[in-house]
Amino acid sequence: MYRTTRGSEQRRLQCLQDIQKLQEEIKLLQISNEKLNGVGLDDMSFTELASLGSMLDEGFRIVDEQLDNVVGAHEEITTKQLFEYDLMGGPDWTQRIEKEDLAYQSLLAGRRVASVFFIVGKCSLQENAWKVVSMKKIKRDEEMGKTKRPRPSVNKEPISPGQI
């Protein structure tokens, strides 16, 4: 037989009370959930239905306002992007920018590979020395402007007011 103590009995009673409280709370939540889902509307009074209707109307109004704001902001951004795209030269401009970016990335990648992996050997009868291409030379070249990134070219044709 199990022996019970006063402490274990109190814990058991506390657990039972907690279970009852949670069951009551679940019932209240189920009732609220049914009302929100439209189940049990027959039991509601006219004032409760009117209150629920006004809350729904207010919710719809807020959702409509937010939707209008989002759609307006999206249209504004899209219009600006289309205008800039046309102003800069359309598809030719984007292809030109992509080519310039790829050329610059290729140049940098080549320099990185040269600085890290390539060892330039200098062999002569008098000396056997290996020289590593240093990052200092590349940095100096960049500072002197030898490897500046090319600027994107802009459409040279004037834009008439009809194109805007």
trRosetta pair geometry for C-beta under 8 A, 3 or more apart (Angstrom, degrees):
i j d omega theta_ij theta_ji phi_ij phi_ji
4 8 5.4 -128 -157 79 78 123
4 9 5.6 81 160 -57 120 95
5 8 4.9 92 53 10 79 99
5 9 7.0 -141 94 -5 41 89
6 9 5.7 -57 -150 37 31 114
6 10 6.4 32 153 -20 65 105
7 10 5.8 -55 -149 34 31 110
7 11 6.5 30 153 -18 65 104
8 11 5.6 -51 -147 36 35 112
8 12 6.4 40 152 -23 65 104
9 12 5.6 -52 -150 33 32 114
9 13 6.5 31 152 -16 64 104
10 13 5.8 -53 -148 38 33 110
10 14 6.3 36 152 -21 65 106
11 14 5.6 -54 -147 37 32 114
11 15 6.4 35 153 -21 65 104
12 15 5.7 -53 -150 34 30 112
12 16 6.6 31 152 -18 63 104
13 16 5.7 -53 -149 35 34 112
13 17 6.5 34 152 -18 65 104
14 17 5.7 -54 -150 36 32 111
14 18 6.4 34 151 -20 65 105
15 18 5.6 -53 -147 36 32 113
15 19 6.4 36 153 -22 65 104
16 19 5.6 -51 -149 33 32 114
16 20 6.6 32 153 -18 64 103
17 20 5.8 -54 -150 35 33 111
17 21 6.4 33 152 -18 66 105
18 21 5.7 -54 -148 36 32 112
18 22 6.3 30 155 -17 66 108
19 22 5.9 -58 -147 39 29 110
19 23 6.4 32 154 -21 64 106
20 23 5.7 -53 -147 34 31 112
20 24 6.6 31 154 -17 64 104
21 24 5.9 -56 -153 36 31 110
21 25 6.4 30 151 -18 65 108
22 25 5.5 -53 -145 38 34 113
22 26 6.3 39 153 -23 66 103
23 26 5.6 -50 -148 32 32 114
23 27 6.7 35 152 -21 63 101
24 27 5.7 -51 -153 32 34 113
24 28 6.6 31 151 -16 65 104
25 28 5.7 -53 -150 37 35 111
25 29 6.3 33 152 -17 66 107
26 29 5.7 -56 -146 40 32 110
26 30 6.2 35 154 -23 66 105
27 30 5.7 -53 -148 34 30 112
27 31 6.5 31 153 -19 63 103
28 31 5.8 -52 -150 34 32 111
28 32 6.4 31 152 -16 65 106
29 32 5.6 -53 -146 39 34 111
29 33 6.1 37 153 -22 66 107
30 33 5.5 -53 -145 37 31 114
30 34 6.3 35 154 -21 64 103
31 34 5.8 -52 -149 34 30 112
31 35 6.6 30 152 -18 63 104
31 40 7.2 -94 -152 99 68 171
32 35 5.7 -55 -151 36 32 111
32 36 6.4 29 153 -16 66 107
33 36 5.8 -56 -146 39 32 109
33 37 6.2 18 158 -7 66 112
34 37 5.9 -65 -142 47 28 102
34 39 4.0 -81 -161 81 86 103
34 40 4.4 54 138 9 121 128
35 38 7.8 52 -178 -64 27 16
35 39 7.5 -81 -58 65 24 62
35 40 5.9 -64 -76 79 62 113
35 41 7.2 115 -136 -80 62 66
35 44 7.1 103 -129 -71 105 128
35 52 7.4 -130 168 -102 103 139
38 41 5.7 -28 -165 -32 58 124
40 43 5.4 -35 -177 29 80 113
40 44 7.3 94 132 -34 75 93
41 44 5.4 -45 -159 15 50 120
41 49 6.9 80 -168 -102 98 103
44 48 4.2 -122 -173 90 104 129
44 49 5.2 128 114 -55 123 84
44 52 7.4 -4 173 -7 161 140
45 48 4.8 97 54 8 75 102
45 49 7.1 -140 96 -3 39 88
46 49 5.7 -57 -148 39 32 110
46 50 6.1 32 154 -20 67 107
47 50 5.6 -51 -142 38 32 112
47 51 6.2 36 155 -21 64 105
48 51 5.7 -53 -148 36 30 113
48 52 6.3 31 153 -18 64 106
49 52 5.6 -54 -146 38 31 112
49 53 6.2 34 153 -21 65 106
50 53 5.6 -53 -147 36 31 114
50 54 6.4 29 155 -18 65 104
51 54 5.9 -54 -147 36 30 107
51 55 6.5 31 153 -18 63 105
52 55 5.7 -54 -150 35 32 112
52 56 6.4 32 152 -18 64 105
53 56 5.7 -55 -149 36 32 111
53 57 6.3 33 153 -20 66 105
54 57 5.5 -49 -145 36 35 114
54 58 6.3 36 155 -19 65 105
55 58 5.8 -55 -149 38 30 111
55 59 6.3 33 152 -20 64 107
56 59 5.6 -54 -148 36 32 114
56 60 6.4 32 155 -18 66 104
57 60 5.8 -54 -148 36 30 110
57 61 6.4 33 153 -22 64 105
58 61 5.6 -52 -148 33 32 114
58 62 6.5 30 154 -17 64 105
59 62 5.9 -55 -149 36 31 109
59 63 6.3 29 154 -17 65 107
60 63 5.7 -56 -145 39 32 111
60 64 6.2 33 156 -20 66 106
61 64 5.8 -55 -149 36 29 111
61 65 6.5 29 154 -19 64 105
62 65 5.8 -53 -149 35 31 112
62 66 6.4 28 155 -15 65 107
63 66 5.9 -57 -147 39 31 109
63 67 6.2 32 154 -20 65 109
64 67 5.6 -56 -145 38 30 113
64 68 6.3 32 156 -19 65 105
65 68 5.8 -55 -149 36 30 111
65 69 6.4 30 153 -19 64 106
66 69 5.6 -53 -148 35 33 113
66 70 6.3 30 155 -17 66 106
67 70 5.9 -55 -146 37 30 108
67 71 6.2 27 157 -16 65 109
68 71 5.9 -57 -142 40 28 108
68 72 6.1 30 158 -20 64 110
69 72 5.8 -58 -146 38 26 111
69 73 6.3 24 158 -16 64 108
70 73 5.9 -56 -146 38 29 109
70 74 6.2 29 155 -19 64 108
71 74 5.7 -56 -147 37 30 112
71 75 6.3 30 155 -19 65 106
72 75 5.8 -55 -146 36 29 109
72 76 6.3 30 155 -20 64 107
73 76 5.7 -54 -148 35 31 113
73 77 6.4 28 156 -16 65 106
74 77 5.9 -56 -148 38 30 108
74 78 6.2 29 155 -18 65 110
75 78 5.7 -56 -144 39 30 112
75 79 6.2 32 157 -22 65 106
76 79 5.9 -54 -148 34 27 111
76 80 6.5 26 155 -16 62 106
77 80 5.8 -56 -150 37 31 110
77 81 6.3 29 154 -18 66 108
78 81 5.8 -57 -146 38 30 110
78 82 6.3 29 156 -18 66 107
79 82 5.9 -55 -146 37 29 109
79 83 6.3 30 155 -19 64 108
80 83 5.8 -56 -147 37 29 112
80 84 6.3 27 156 -16 65 108
81 84 5.8 -55 -145 39 30 109
81 85 6.1 35 154 -23 64 108
82 85 5.5 -54 -145 35 30 115
82 86 6.3 26 157 -14 65 106
83 86 6.0 -58 -148 40 28 106
83 87 6.0 30 153 -23 64 112
83 164 7.4 38 -141 -146 106 72
84 87 5.5 -55 -142 37 30 115
84 88 6.2 20 162 -13 65 111
85 88 6.4 -64 -147 39 22 102
85 90 6.3 61 153 -107 84 43
85 93 7.5 178 -160 63 56 132
85 94 7.7 -4 -142 -47 93 113
86 90 6.1 24 -115 -70 47 81
86 163 7.0 -172 152 167 125 102
87 155 7.1 -169 150 36 46 132
87 159 6.6 -34 -128 -69 73 155
88 93 4.2 115 128 -161 97 166
88 154 6.5 -88 -137 -141 75 70
88 155 5.7 154 -177 -10 30 109
89 92 5.0 -77 146 73 111 99
89 93 3.5 131 66 -50 102 108
89 96 7.6 9 89 18 143 133
89 154 7.7 169 -24 -174 118 41
89 155 3.7 170 -64 -73 100 115
90 93 6.1 122 54 12 33 101
90 94 7.7 -73 136 0 36 96
91 94 5.8 -55 -150 37 40 108
91 95 6.2 37 155 -17 71 106
92 95 5.9 -59 -148 40 30 109
92 96 6.1 33 154 -22 66 109
93 96 5.7 -57 -148 36 29 112
93 97 6.4 28 155 -18 65 106
93 155 6.4 -56 -78 -51 119 100
94 97 5.7 -52 -147 36 32 111
94 98 6.3 34 154 -20 65 106
95 98 5.7 -53 -147 36 32 112
95 99 6.4 32 154 -19 65 105
96 99 5.8 -54 -149 36 30 110
96 100 6.4 29 153 -17 64 107
96 152 7.2 112 115 -156 102 85
96 153 6.1 -70 152 49 143 104
97 100 5.8 -55 -147 38 31 110
97 101 6.3 31 154 -18 65 107
97 152 5.2 7 -106 -126 90 123
98 101 5.8 -56 -147 38 30 111
98 102 6.3 28 156 -17 65 108
99 102 5.8 -56 -146 39 30 109
99 103 6.2 32 155 -21 65 106
100 103 5.7 -53 -146 35 30 112
100 104 6.4 28 155 -17 64 107
100 150 5.3 -116 -154 79 112 117
100 152 6.1 179 60 -99 161 69
100 153 7.9 166 -57 0 146 84
101 104 5.8 -57 -148 38 30 109
101 105 6.2 28 155 -17 66 108
102 105 5.7 -54 -143 39 31 110
102 106 6.2 35 155 -22 65 106
103 106 5.7 -55 -148 36 29 113
103 107 6.4 33 152 -22 63 105
103 150 7.3 9 86 19 126 129
104 107 5.6 -51 -150 33 32 114
104 108 6.5 28 154 -14 65 105
104 149 5.0 35 -131 -131 142 88
104 150 6.6 -142 -67 23 110 84
105 108 5.8 -55 -147 40 32 108
105 109 6.1 33 154 -20 66 108
106 109 5.7 -54 -143 38 30 111
106 110 6.3 33 156 -21 63 106
107 110 5.9 -56 -151 34 27 111
107 111 6.6 24 154 -16 63 107
107 147 6.4 174 152 -154 129 105
108 111 5.7 -56 -149 37 33 110
108 112 6.3 34 154 -21 67 104
108 147 7.9 121 -81 167 69 129
109 112 5.7 -52 -147 35 32 111
109 113 6.3 31 155 -17 65 105
110 113 5.8 -55 -147 37 30 109
110 114 6.2 30 154 -20 64 108
111 114 5.6 -54 -145 38 31 113
111 115 6.2 26 157 -18 66 108
111 138 5.2 120 -179 -133 120 132
111 147 7.1 29 -60 -132 153 161
112 115 5.9 -60 -147 38 28 106
112 116 6.1 9 162 -6 66 115
113 116 6.3 -68 -140 44 26 98
113 117 5.5 -30 -174 29 67 116
113 118 7.0 67 135 -21 72 102
114 117 7.4 -66 -106 52 13 76
114 118 4.9 -27 -146 24 53 133
114 133 5.4 -43 150 88 88 156
114 138 7.8 143 83 -74 111 126
115 118 7.7 17 -26 39 12 93
115 133 5.5 -110 -109 105 49 100
115 134 6.9 17 -144 160 94 15
115 135 5.1 73 -166 -81 141 69
115 138 5.7 -55 -71 -18 133 143
118 133 5.8 17 84 13 101 126
119 130 5.7 1 173 -177 117 114
119 131 7.6 150 -170 77 70 40
119 132 5.7 -41 -118 -100 78 70
119 133 7.8 -150 -109 0 31 80
120 130 7.6 149 80 -166 47 64
120 131 5.2 -29 74 75 96 92
120 132 7.5 155 25 -108 78 19
120 133 6.1 85 -11 -49 112 90
121 130 5.5 -34 -111 -115 69 79
121 131 7.7 159 -105 28 20 71
122 127 7.4 7 112 97 100 105
122 129 5.4 -12 69 75 104 86
122 130 7.2 167 26 -106 74 28
122 131 5.7 34 -5 0 116 112
123 128 6.2 11 -126 -122 75 67
124 127 5.6 30 57 46 101 70
124 128 7.9 -147 47 -71 56 45
133 137 6.6 -85 -173 46 78 136
133 138 7.9 71 152 -37 101 102
134 137 5.3 108 69 -1 82 94
134 138 7.6 -148 107 4 53 86
135 138 5.5 -56 -155 41 46 112
135 139 5.9 47 148 -22 75 106
136 139 5.6 -55 -145 39 31 111
136 140 6.1 34 154 -21 66 106
137 140 5.6 -52 -146 36 30 112
137 141 6.4 33 153 -20 63 104
138 141 5.6 -52 -149 34 32 113
138 142 6.5 32 152 -18 64 104
138 147 7.7 -10 -166 11 76 155
139 142 5.7 -54 -150 36 33 111
139 143 6.3 31 152 -18 66 106
140 143 5.7 -55 -146 38 32 110
140 144 6.2 25 156 -15 66 109
141 144 5.9 -60 -144 41 29 106
141 146 4.3 -66 -174 54 87 126
141 147 5.4 57 128 -6 105 110
142 145 7.8 51 177 -68 30 19
142 146 7.1 -82 -74 52 27 78
142 147 5.0 -51 -94 59 69 108
142 148 7.6 123 -152 -71 64 53
145 148 5.2 -10 -156 -34 67 117
159 163 5.0 -114 -166 69 89 134
159 164 6.5 87 147 -51 122 91
160 163 5.2 102 59 -2 72 100
160 164 8.0 -140 99 -5 46 84
161 164 5.8 -53 -157 29 44 111
